[in-house]
Amino acid sequence: MPEEFFSKEVSAMALDYLVNECVALSVRVDELLASDSAPGTLAGDVAGLNLKEDKPGTVDFASNPKFVGLNNLYRLEQYGYEIGYKITDCIIYKKTVQEGVNIQLLEVLEVMKFICRDVWRMFYLKQMDNLRTNHIGTFVLVDNNFRPLINVSSAHGDADTISKIQPYLQLPCGLIRGILASLGISAVVKAEVIENRLPAVSFNVQTSLAK
């Protein structure tokens, strides 16, 4: 029934854990694909993993060079893209049908506001803190307290944490790009930690449209 469309909820903490675990999952997929032990068979694939050194829920994988490999970064961005592309209609339905809010997404700026306000609140329980644009297709979305990074840290200090943080930013980059693509807007999305201040993150969105 329509009123039950968004009635299933999960713990915000559990969602944060699952999203961050996608990074470790992607590294393990890389290892499976690179396995020399009878690739293509279940036994061979499992044999190709050192399960004692790569446990779900740990950060051992961060020492793996593939952690920041291009294949891994691309795969994580694609995870986010697929989610974003498929969830747009659901969010619009929720806002218009269930909440009675008239969503107007005729201009790129309105789409960016939609991402900052509605998409971010649904995924990260808060709105973006700032939105800037040069009015010729470039937008900067700022989250001064990006939820997935709140509890991410290295025993070697902030500098080491920031040096390893990029994979955790790929999924939200893909999420933004997927939302835009579902609305007919091509874009390149990049993210970075603001002035080395975790968990403050900015997302630079370069669209193909000037409006």
Buried (B, 14 or more C-beta within 10 A) or exposed (E): EEEEEEEEEEEEEEBBEEBBEBBBBBBBBBBBEEBEEEEEEEEBBEBBBEEEEBEEEEBBBBEBEBBBBEBBBEBBBBBBBEBBBEBBEEBBBBBEEEEEEEBEBEEBBBBBBBBBBBBBEBBBEEBBBEBEBEEEBBBBBBBBEBBBBEEBBBEEEBEEBBEBBBBBBBBBBBBBBBBBBBBEBEBEBEBBBBEEEBBBBBBBBEBEBEE
